[in-house]
Amino acid sequence: MEHSTLSLDEASRHCVAGLQSGITPFVRVPHQCGNGFVQRVLDGGAMGVVFPHIHNVDDAKSAVAISKYPPLGVRSMTGQLPLFDLKPTPVDSIIDQTNKIGSSVILMIETRESVDNVNAIAAIEGIDVLLIGSNDLAIELGVPGDFGSKAYRNALESVSSACKAHGKIFGLAGVYDAPELQRWAVGELGARFILGQQDSGLLASGSKKCIESLNSII
């Protein structure tokens, strides 16, 4: 939802369809969208939230707090959630299961400040993934689009080290046509959360292949 015009209702429909198909739905919310917005995304069926533009420890703690039920956070309780097939479920079961597996906290590291603070951020309980936002990070580092630059790769190494030190998952986003970089991130840096492509990119790629195929026989 950060870079689209999807509404909360549309996002919820996607999440519910994902749950019914055995897909784990995550939603990337708009920057500084507010606690209530995140609450509704989770209540609508998301099993995790991607928070863009995390800068410091306070941002990270806030993300955890609004995603988790007490005692880990301050998320408000409601009944009949899509995660539980809209069935009445004991409150203690909702809290236990949702805090463990139904409210992943994925923080985007895409600023110079967040890289500088990454060790302190990674140490916070309740965070699951630190996800590199490659395009914004490269711009912040003064190397827009240069994913082979020393500055960009050093930043990835710093985030990877922090993840390993604190038991967090290291992730990479924004580099969809760079298999060598992705292999390096997985093989050398231990990345376990990779964004393969966007829906718009898949649609464009599929359309291009279709046109090329048709042109070859006309």
C-alpha positions in Angstrom: 0.0 0.0 0.0 3.0 2.3 0.3 3.4 2.9 -3.4 -0.2 2.1 -4.6 -3.7 3.3 -4.3 -5.1 0.1 -2.8 -7.7 0.8 -0.1 -7.9 -0.9 3.2 -10.9 -2.8 1.9 -9.1 -4.0 -1.1 -6.0 -5.0 0.9 -8.2 -7.0 3.3 -9.8 -8.8 0.3 -6.3 -9.7 -1.0 -5.3 -10.9 2.5 -8.3 -13.1 3.0 -7.9 -14.6 -0.5 -4.3 -15.4 0.4 -5.2 -17.0 3.7 -7.8 -19.2 1.9 -5.2 -20.2 -0.7 -2.4 -21.1 1.8 -0.5 -17.9 1.2 0.9 -15.8 4.0 -0.2 -12.3 3.4 2.0 -9.3 4.3 1.1 -5.7 3.8 3.5 -2.8 3.3 1.8 0.2 4.9 2.3 3.8 4.0 5.0 5.7 5.9 3.7 7.2 9.1 0.2 5.9 8.5 -0.7 5.8 12.2 -1.5 3.1 14.7 -5.1 2.8 13.7 -4.2 2.1 10.1 -1.8 -0.7 11.1 -4.5 -2.1 13.5 -7.0 -2.3 10.6 -4.6 -4.0 8.2 -3.9 -6.7 10.8 -7.6 -7.1 11.7 -8.3 -7.3 8.0 -6.2 -10.5 7.5 -2.6 -9.5 7.2 -0.2 -11.9 9.0 2.5 -9.3 9.0 3.2 -5.7 8.3 6.1 -4.1 6.4 7.0 -0.8 7.9 8.9 1.5 5.5 11.5 4.2 6.4 12.4 3.0 9.9 15.1 5.4 11.2 15.8 4.6 14.8 15.0 2.6 17.9 11.9 4.6 18.7 10.5 3.9 15.2 11.2 0.2 15.6 9.7 -0.1 19.1 6.6 1.7 17.9 6.2 -0.8 15.0 6.4 -3.7 17.4 4.0 -2.1 19.9 1.2 -1.5 17.4 1.6 -5.0 15.9 1.6 -7.2 19.0 -1.0 -7.8 21.7 0.0 -7.3 25.3 2.4 -8.0 26.9 4.6 -7.5 23.9 2.6 -4.6 22.5 -0.6 -2.5 22.7 -2.7 -3.8 19.9 -6.4 -3.7 20.6 -8.3 -6.9 20.8 -11.2 -7.8 18.5 -13.0 -11.1 17.7 -13.7 -13.2 14.6 -10.5 -12.5 12.8 -9.8 -13.8 9.2 -6.7 -15.5 10.6 -9.1 -17.7 12.6 -11.6 -18.2 9.8 -13.8 -15.5 11.4 -14.7 -18.0 14.1 -15.1 -17.1 17.8 -11.8 -17.9 19.4 -10.7 -17.7 23.0 -8.8 -14.5 23.7 -5.8 -16.2 25.2 -5.5 -18.3 22.0 -5.7 -15.3 19.8 -3.0 -13.5 21.8 -0.7 -16.5 21.9 -1.0 -17.6 18.3 -1.1 -14.1 16.7 1.9 -12.8 18.7 3.9 -15.8 17.7 3.0 -16.4 14.0 0.3 -14.0 12.9 1.8 -10.5 13.3 5.3 -10.5 11.7 7.1 -7.2 12.1 9.2 -6.4 9.0 11.2 -3.2 9.2 12.6 -1.6 6.0 16.2 -0.4 6.4 16.5 2.3 3.7 18.1 5.3 5.2 21.6 6.2 6.3 20.3 6.7 9.8 18.7 3.3 10.0 22.0 1.7 8.9 23.9 3.6 11.6 21.4 2.4 14.2 20.9 -1.1 12.9 22.5 -3.0 15.8 20.3 -1.3 18.3 17.3 -1.8 16.1 18.0 -5.5 15.6 18.3 -6.0 19.4 14.6 -5.2 19.9 12.3 -8.1 20.8 9.4 -8.7 18.5 11.1 -7.7 15.2 11.2 -10.5 12.7 12.9 -9.2 9.5 15.2 -6.3 8.6 14.5 -5.7 5.0 16.8 -3.6 2.8 14.9 -1.0 0.7 17.5 -0.9 -2.0 16.3 2.0 -4.1 15.8 4.5 -1.3 18.9 3.3 0.5 21.1 3.8 -2.6 19.7 7.2 -3.1 20.4 8.2 0.5 23.9 6.9 0.2 24.5 9.1 -2.9 24.7 6.1 -5.3 21.2 6.0 -6.9 20.7 2.7 -8.8 24.3 1.6 -8.2 23.8 -1.7 -6.4 27.4 -2.7 -7.0 28.8 0.3 -5.2 31.0 -0.1 -2.1 28.7 2.2 0.0 25.6 0.1 -0.8 27.3 -3.2 -0.3 28.9 -2.1 2.9 25.4 -1.1 4.2 24.1 -4.6 3.4 27.0 -6.2 5.2 26.3 -4.1 8.3 22.6 -5.0 8.3 23.4 -8.7 7.7 25.9 -8.7 10.7 23.3 -7.1 13.0 20.7 -9.7 12.0 23.1 -12.6 12.7 24.1 -11.1 16.0 20.5 -10.7 17.2 18.7 -13.6 15.6 16.8 -11.6 13.0 16.0 -12.5 9.4 17.9 -10.4 6.8 15.9 -9.4 3.7 16.5 -7.8 0.4 14.0 -5.8 -1.7 14.1 -3.6 -4.8 16.6 -5.5 -6.9 14.6 -7.6 -9.3 17.0 -8.0 -12.2 20.2 -8.6 -10.4 20.7 -12.4 -9.8 24.4 -12.0 -8.9 23.5 -9.6 -6.2 20.7 -11.8 -4.9 23.0 -14.8 -4.9 25.6 -12.8 -2.9 23.0 -11.7 -0.5 21.7 -15.2 0.1 25.0 -17.1 -0.1 27.4 -14.7 1.7 25.1 -12.5 3.8 22.5 -15.1 4.8 19.5 -13.4 3.4 16.3 -15.5 3.8 13.6 -13.0 2.7 13.9 -11.9 -0.9 11.4 -10.0 -2.9 11.4 -11.6 -6.4 9.3 -9.1 -8.3 6.3 -6.8 -8.1 2.9 -7.5 -9.6 3.3 -4.7 -12.1 6.7 -6.1 -13.2 5.3 -9.6 -13.6 2.5 -8.2 -15.7 4.8 -6.1 -17.9 7.2 -9.1 -18.3 4.5 -11.5 -19.2 3.0 -9.0 -21.7 6.3 -8.4 -23.3 6.9 -12.2 -23.8 3.5 -12.6 -25.3 4.0 -9.7 -27.8 7.4 -11.1 -28.7 5.9 -14.6 -29.3 3.1 -13.2 -31.4 5.5 -11.0 -33.5 7.7 -14.0 -34.2 4.9 -15.8 -36.0 3.3 -12.9 -37.8 
